[in-house]
């Protein structure tokens, strides 16, 4: 048996940092990482005048997608599902009740949102993405601490739930850095410190949903770091842990079958400070159902419902204490897409969501590191949020972008690497998309017989 190359790793020997960059082991340069930090900060902070930075940066990402199209296009073909909703939004200008220019603009921005995810997935390592997210979140933390508005009123953000959600994601990023043994010790300590402060802000923001996700994410990442990653060093330990988790799930299943589910659900909502209407969301969903019945297959078209001259929209805005003409939503990605793009759009949305979750989970099974655990956990949180927020009908949303990055980064081996593998007689399908430019530990390379 002959060692073929030190550059290619078996899927189960994937290292935590370099999990996506096309340039072998290099990732993005420092200046481009700074641009990503600025981009993330602008999209989460949304301060006055941010469009003077947002649109030039959007133009930069669009330009880079064109300049690096030879690398990007093959990945786009493999990740085509994340472009289906932008495509339907754009073509819906043919039947949308809104203006053609408005729909076209919204569709192009949705295309660019997916395109940015592909670009970042191919040009940055996943650890670089987490670092950029963390630094942008740290900037948002400083902005929050200097705001005179109390945390339970949202601080500098429009709503307390937005503040809590941003701080919760920053906490996750800080812990992912702190638990990454390959990071520099000062950065790891800084990650712990920032995570502690942002977690405290979440507890003070009075957002029950973010609090639940905060506890779940901190517990999960800590268990992965302390238990799951260490268990790989003990024979059969991970299998035993899986059996224990399955036993716990079975026990929960027996418990749920022996109690009144409706009462349990009501009590759970009450413990979170919410009522059975989920703060008025069920009223919006009922209204969405009636709209869908009128235009079931292709909907009212993108941007075709929440218009200033729509009587139905005006009634819902008034019931939600919003001013006429406010850009509102149904607080549910699936209802939002179904109203605007019909059952056709809903089918593609479900296909995209399932594909993204599947790809993220598959990547984690091949590289069970803290980095991949962060992206899988974030993907799960975004999936849950999609039932109470219209995330998948937005543009430049960082949570959606990260959701796409987690999936896209697991789909490819760069073309130049495939060519090198072909020259050495190796089937590219047998090689992990994790590419490193560093020596492999002895006995852990790829061999051919």
N, C-alpha and C positions, 0 to 999 in steps of 0.2 A: 504493500500500500504506500502511496506517495502523497506527501502533503502538497496540496494544490496552491493555496495562497493564504497568506496571513491576513488578507483584507476581508475575507468572508467568514461570517460566523454562523454556526448552526442556530436555529431559532431558540433553542433552549439554553444557549449560552449568550443570549443578547444582553448587552450592557445597558445601564439605565440612561446614560446621557444621549448618545448619538442614535436616536431612534427614527430619524426621518431625512436628514439633509442629503440632497443629491450630491453636492460636492463632498467627496469621501472624507468623512470625519471632520470637516472644516466648519460647516454651518455658515451663518451669516456674519459679515464683518461687524465690528463694534458700531460703526456709524449707522448701519442699517438696523441694528438692534435698538439704537437710540431712537430711530424713526418709529419703530414698532412700539416702543414705550410711549412716545408722544401720541401715537395713533390711539392706543388703548386708553390713555388718560383722557383724551378728548372725547372718546365715545362713552366713557363712564361718567365724566364730570359734567359735560353739557353746560358750560358756562357761556355768558353773554359774549358774542363775537367769535365763538369757536369755529364758525363757518370759514373764517379767514385762514384757519389752519387745517380744518377738516377737508375742504375741497382740494387744496393743493396736494395734500397727502393722498387723497383718493386718486388724483390724477397721476401721482407718482406710482402708486400700485398698479394702476391701469397700464401705464407705460412699461413697467417692468414685466407685466404679463405678456405684453406684445414682444418685448425684446428677448424674453426667455421662452418664447412660445414653443420652441423645439423640445424643451424639457417639460413644459407645462401641459401641452396638448395631450400627450399620451396619458397623463394622470387625470386630465379632465374626462377623457373617454372612459377610464376605469371608474370614475366617480360621478358619472353623468346624472345619477339620481338627485344630487344636491342642486342641480341646475333645472330640474323639471318645474318647480314652482315658479322661479323667475321667468321661465319660458312661457308658462301659462298666463302669468301676470301680464307679460308683454303682449302676447297675442290677444288677450282679452280686450284690448283697445277696440277690437272690432265690434264688441257688443256691450262694452261698459257704459254705464250711465254717466260716468265722469268724463272729463275732457281727455282727448287723445294725448295731448302733451303731458298732462298730469300722470296718466297711466304709463306712458313711455318712460318718463323720468323715474317713476317708482320701479318699473321693471328693470331698467338699466342699473339702478342702485342695488337691486336684489342680485342681479348677475354679478356685480362687482363684489358684493359681500361674499358670495360663494367663491369667486375668483381669488380674493385675498386669502381665504382659507387655504386654497390649493397652493398659492404662492408661498405662504408661510410654512405650510407642511413640507414643501419640497426644498426650501432654501434655508430654513432654520432647523436646528435640533430641538427636540421637545424640551430639553432642559433650558435652552435659550428662551423658548416661549414662556416657560414658567417664570424664569427670571424677569423677563420683560413685563409679564402680568403682575408680578410681585412689586416691581419698582413703580409701575403705574398706580397700583393699589396703595403703595406707600405715599405717593404724591396726593392721592385722594384722601388719605388719612390726615396728612398735614393740612389740607384744605378744610377738612372736617373739624379738626382741632382748633383752627383759627376762626371758625364761624361762630358768631354770637348766638345762633339759633340752637336751642336744646336738641339733644339727640332724639328724644321722643317726638320731635316735630320735624325730623328729617335733616337737621343740620343745614348744610348748603344745598342739599338735594331737594327735589320737588316733593318727596314723600318719605316718610320714615321707613317704609318697606324697601324703597330703593337704596337708602343708606344702609340698612341692615344687610341687604343682599350683596352690595359691593364690599362691605367689610367682611362678610362671611366668605366670599370668594378669595379675598386677600388673605384671610386666615388660613384657608386651605393652601394657597400658594406658599405662604410663609412656612407652614409645617412641611410641605413637600421639599422645600429647600433645606430646612433644618434636619430632616430625616435622610437626606441624600449624603451618604458617606463620601462621595466624590467631590462635594463642594468644599470650598475653603472654610476652615473653622470659624473665622470672624463672620463670614456670610451666614453660616448656619446659626450662630448665636444671634445675629441680627434678625434672621428669620423668626426665631423663637420669640424675641422681644416684640417685634411688630405683630406677630400672630396673637400674642397675649393682649396687646392694646386693642386690636381690631375685634377680638372676641369679646372683650369687655364692652365695647361700643354696641355690638349686636345685642348684648343682654340689656343695655340701657335704652335701645331704640324701640322697645315694646312691639317687636314684630315676632309673633309666635311662630309663623312658618319658618322664617330664617333661623330662629332659635332651635327649632327641631332639626333643621338641616345642619346647623353648626355643631350640635352635639353629635349627630350621626356621622358627619364627615371627620370631626376630630377623633372620635372613637375609632372609626374605620382606619384612618391613616396611621394612628398610633398602634393599633393591633397589627396592621401589615408590617410596620417597622419593627415592633418588638417581638411579635410572635411568628407571623407567616414567613418573613424573610429568614429568620433564624431557624425555622423548622426545616428548611431545606438541608441543613447540616446534619439532621438526625434522621436515620432511616425510618421510613413509614410514618413520620410525624405528620406530614401534610395530609396524608390519607386519613390518619386518625382525626385530625382537625375537621376534615370534610365530613366524616361520619358524625362527629359531635354536632356540627352545624345542621346536618340533615335531621338529627334527632330533635334538636331545638325547634326546627321548622315544623316537624311532625307534631310536636307538643303544642305549638301555637295553633296549628290547624285543628287539633282536637278541641282546644279551648274555644276557638271561634265557632265551632259547630255546636257547642254546648251552651252558648249564650245568645241573648237577643241582639242580633247584629245592629238593628236600627237604633236601639237604645245605646249600645256601645258607641256607635258612630256619633250620636248626639252628645253623649257624655264627653267623648274625645274632643269634639268641636268646642264644647263649653269650656273644657280645660285650656283650650287655646284662645279663649276669649272671642270665639266666633259663633254665629248662629247657623241654623240649618240652611239659610239662603247663601252662606259663604259671602257675607257682606254684600248682598244684592246681586251676586253673580248669577244665581239661578233665574232671576228675572230676565237678565240679558240673554241667557241660554234659551229660555222659553220664547223670547222674541225672535231669536235666531231661527228656531225651529219653524216659526210661521213664515219667515222670509224664504227659507229653503223650500217650503212646499210650493211657493209660487214660481220659483226658478230652480228646479232640483238639479239639473245636469251640469250647467255651466255657470250658474250663479248670476249675480248682478254685474259681474266684471270687477276687476281691480279698482279700488277706490270708489266703487259705485254705490256704497250704502251710506257712509258717514259724511253726507253732503249737507251744506247749510240749508238747501231748499227741500230736504227730504222730511216729510211729515213723521215717518216712523222714527227716523234718527232723532228728530227734535223731541219727540215724546220720551225716548230713552235718555237723552241728555238731560231733560228736565227732571226726570225721575231720579237721575244720578247726581243732581245738583251741579250740572255742568252748563257752561254758557253755550248758546247756539253757535254752531260753526266750529266747536272744539273737535280736534281729531281724537276720537275715542275708539274703543275696541270692545269686543265681547268677552275679554278676559278668558279666552280659551282658543288655542291655536287651531283646533279642529273645527269649531264652529266658525271661526273667522274665515278660514280657507273655504269651508263649505258654503258660507253665505256669498263670498266673492267669486269663487271658482267652481262651485257645485260639487257633485259627487265625483266628477272626474278629478278635480283638484284634491279632494279628500283622499281618494285612492292613491294618488301619487305621494301625498304627504305621509300617509301611513307606510308606504313602501320605503320612502326615504328615512323615516324615523327608525324603522326596523333594521334597515341596512346599516345605518350609523351605529346603533347600539350593538348590532352583531359584530361589525368590524372592530369596534372598540374592545368588546369582550374577547374576540379572537386574538387581538394583539396582546391583551393582558395574559392570556393563557400561554403565549409564547415568550413573554418577557414580564415576569411577575415582579416588577420593580416598583419603587415608590413613585417614579415618574409616570409609568403606565397606570398605576393604581389611582393617581391623581386624576388623570384624564378619564378613566372609566367611571370614577366616582362623580366627576363633574358632569359627564354625559348622562348618568342616571338622574342627577339632580335637575338638569335641563329638561329631561324627558318628563319628570314629575311636574315641573313648573309649566310645561306646555299645556297642562290641563286646566290651569288657573290663570295663565297669562298668554297673550297672543304673540309669543316670541317668534314663531315661524312666519309671521306676517310683518316683519320689521326689517329695517336696513341698518347695516353697520352695528348690529348688536354684538357685543364682545362674547356673550355667553353662547350665542348661536355660532359665531365664528370658531370658538374653541371646540364646540360640539362637532363641527365639520372637520377641524384639524385632527381631532382624535381619531376619526374614522379614515380620513384621506391618508394620513401618515402611515397607515397599516397596509396600504393597497399596492405599493410599488417597490420594484427594484429598478434603479435608474437604467436607462437604455445603455449607457456606456459600460455599466457593470454587467448587464446581460450579454453584451458583445464579448466582454472579457471572459465571462463564464462559458459562452459558446466556444470560444477559441480553446478553452481548456477542457472541453468535453463534459461540462456539468450542466444538468438540467436546472435552469433558473428557478423552477417551482420548488426545488429542494432547498433553496437558500432563503434565509430570513431577509426581510427588507431592512433589517438593522445593519448599517454599514459603519465600520470603524476604521480609522487610520492609525491603528496601534497594534502592537504584537499580541497574538493570542497566547493564552497560557499554554504551556506544554501539554499536549494530549487533548487539546480542545479545538483543533482545526477541523476543516472539512477534507475528507479523503476520497479518492476514487480507487476502485478496486483494480 
